[in-house]
């Protein structure tokens, strides 16, 4: 980690195309301006962490999905995969498994 001291209106260059300029220094914190190419994502760290937490909260746990799928397959055995003697067209696709899991979630 590089630690630098900068005053108001002074800048830091990162590579050839990123410039960080100190705009204001005060008791509430430091305001900075970042000049970078559009393809470079710039996000406050706390927002990045919140984004990860939110994504994790939206994704059901795989153990839960497997349990729901097993319960639904017991309830509807005609959809269960049979590795021996598979009848053509009777295999469950990933989309169908997702639909079964979604239906189970809606029933609860």
C-alpha angles and dihedrals in degrees: 000000000000117000118199135177116223133175129213113300093015120122143210121213121213111193116319099306112039123079124180115194127189105232102174139002120201145142090270093057143278124300115212135186119216121202110191139141115279093244090064112088114224116191134159109251095238090054091050091053091047090051091055092048091049093049090049091050092052094050112080115228111263091230090058092049092050091050091049092047091051091049092050093046089053088051093047106030092170087075096050117116115244113198092197121058096005112190113225111262094016097099116112113238123214089252091054091050089051090050091050091051091048092049091051091050091051091050092056 
